Amino acid sequence: QVQLVESGGGLVQPGGSLRLSCAASGTISRISELGWYRQGPGNQRELVATIRGGGSINYGDSVKGRFTISRDNAKTTVYLQMNSLKPEDTAVYYCNAKFPNYVLGYEYNYWGQGTQVTVSS
């Protein structure tokens, strides 16, 4: 069982920066991956960035070079530093945790409630 709480969303002008955080609690030792996804109006939910337990990182093509994902040493909090923000970055951003079941051979996805990011002049 994992609980995820996002914070840090808000309104920012194009070219500005914003930092999101996600605090994980529960059976956090079983989490195999933490990450961020987003969904804007009329869009599919898409990958923003993920970080695996071993430290490997994956970014969506639209945010490479602008966003940075990181975590604390205890692996209980994951951050998303967003720079050079564009209007098309406007979306609800969701924290995600993957929780593997090795007996049944699948990963369960936990989601936070989401935080709104709006990029506008």
C-alpha positions as a Python dict, from the first residue, in 0.01 Angstrom:
ca = {
    (1, 'Q'): (0, 0, 0),
    (2, 'V'): (144, 337, -109),
    (3, 'Q'): (12, 691, -71),
    (4, 'L'): (133, 979, -290),
    (5, 'V'): (82, 1352, -228),
    (6, 'E'): (187, 1614, -485),
    (7, 'S'): (252, 1982, -422),
    (8, 'G'): (407, 2284, -592),
    (9, 'G'): (174, 2351, -883),
    (10, 'G'): (55, 2697, -978),
    (11, 'L'): (53, 2973, -1238),
    (12, 'V'): (378, 3078, -1407),
    (13, 'Q'): (469, 3291, -1709),
    (14, 'P'): (628, 3141, -2021),
    (15, 'G'): (1000, 3098, -1970),
    (16, 'G'): (958, 3070, -1595),
    (17, 'S'): (1034, 2786, -1357),
    (18, 'L'): (841, 2573, -1112),
    (19, 'R'): (932, 2287, -878),
    (20, 'L'): (695, 2001, -798),
    (21, 'S'): (734, 1752, -516),
    (22, 'C'): (573, 1416, -439),
    (23, 'A'): (587, 1259, -94),
    (24, 'A'): (546, 882, -78),
    (25, 'S'): (439, 688, 229),
    (26, 'G'): (340, 333, 313),
    (27, 'T'): (531, 28, 192),
    (28, 'I'): (785, 244, 13),
    (29, 'S'): (1056, -23, 17),
    (30, 'R'): (856, -215, -243),
    (31, 'I'): (838, 74, -493),
    (32, 'S'): (1034, -5, -809),
    (33, 'E'): (984, 329, -986),
    (34, 'L'): (868, 683, -910),
    (35, 'G'): (774, 934, -1174),
    (36, 'W'): (564, 1213, -1316),
    (37, 'Y'): (294, 1204, -1582),
    (38, 'R'): (72, 1483, -1709),
    (39, 'Q'): (-258, 1531, -1888),
    (40, 'G'): (-360, 1855, -2056),
    (41, 'P'): (-702, 1946, -2197),
    (42, 'G'): (-781, 1722, -2492),
    (43, 'N'): (-460, 1523, -2451),
    (44, 'Q'): (-371, 1172, -2347),
    (45, 'R'): (-187, 1122, -2022),
    (46, 'E'): (182, 1125, -2113),
    (47, 'L'): (515, 1043, -1956),
    (48, 'V'): (712, 1337, -1817),
    (49, 'A'): (995, 1166, -1627),
    (50, 'T'): (1063, 851, -1425),
    (51, 'I'): (1340, 730, -1198),
    (52, 'R'): (1398, 361, -1124),
    (53, 'G'): (1511, 219, -791),
    (54, 'G'): (1861, 172, -928),
    (55, 'G'): (1875, 536, -1036),
    (56, 'S'): (1812, 516, -1410),
    (57, 'I'): (1608, 808, -1547),
    (58, 'N'): (1378, 842, -1846),
    (59, 'Y'): (1232, 1167, -1987),
    (60, 'G'): (955, 1234, -2230),
    (61, 'D'): (1078, 1386, -2556),
    (62, 'S'): (887, 1711, -2505),
    (63, 'V'): (1062, 1795, -2177),
    (64, 'K'): (1420, 1679, -2239),
    (65, 'G'): (1668, 1953, -2162),
    (66, 'R'): (1414, 2157, -1966),
    (67, 'F'): (1290, 1935, -1681),
    (68, 'T'): (1492, 1745, -1421),
    (69, 'I'): (1370, 1464, -1197),
    (70, 'S'): (1541, 1383, -866),
    (71, 'R'): (1476, 1214, -532),
    (72, 'D'): (1596, 1229, -175),
    (73, 'N'): (1836, 972, -27),
    (74, 'A'): (1556, 788, 153),
    (75, 'K'): (1366, 755, -177),
    (76, 'T'): (1052, 886, -11),
    (77, 'T'): (1023, 1210, -208),
    (78, 'V'): (1058, 1274, -579),
    (79, 'Y'): (1098, 1621, -732),
    (80, 'L'): (1042, 1770, -1074),
    (81, 'Q'): (1231, 2091, -1154),
    (82, 'M'): (1066, 2256, -1454),
    (83, 'N'): (1254, 2530, -1640),
    (84, 'S'): (1187, 2724, -1961),
    (85, 'L'): (818, 2651, -1927),
    (86, 'K'): (595, 2676, -2232),
    (87, 'P'): (217, 2719, -2262),
    (88, 'E'): (196, 2361, -2392),
    (89, 'D'): (329, 2242, -2055),
    (90, 'T'): (-7, 2341, -1904),
    (91, 'A'): (-157, 2025, -1755),
    (92, 'V'): (-246, 1838, -1441),
    (93, 'Y'): (71, 1668, -1321),
    (94, 'Y'): (39, 1331, -1146),
    (95, 'C'): (290, 1147, -932),
    (96, 'N'): (316, 774, -1004),
    (97, 'A'): (464, 480, -816),
    (98, 'K'): (504, 129, -951),
    (99, 'F'): (465, -151, -697),
    (100, 'P'): (577, -493, -823),
    (101, 'N'): (417, -825, -737),
    (102, 'Y'): (687, -1081, -816),
    (103, 'V'): (463, -1378, -744),
    (104, 'L'): (197, -1281, -997),
    (105, 'G'): (437, -1107, -1234),
    (106, 'Y'): (296, -756, -1268),
    (107, 'E'): (345, -399, -1143),
    (108, 'Y'): (61, -211, -978),
    (109, 'N'): (37, 164, -1039),
    (110, 'Y'): (-39, 407, -757),
    (111, 'W'): (-132, 767, -839),
    (112, 'G'): (-143, 1095, -651),
    (113, 'Q'): (-436, 1334, -673),
    (114, 'G'): (-261, 1563, -921),
    (115, 'T'): (-148, 1924, -913),
    (116, 'Q'): (-237, 2190, -1172),
    (117, 'V'): (39, 2369, -1363),
    (118, 'T'): (-67, 2662, -1581),
    (119, 'V'): (179, 2845, -1807),
    (120, 'S'): (31, 3169, -1938),
    (121, 'S'): (105, 3538, -1992),
}
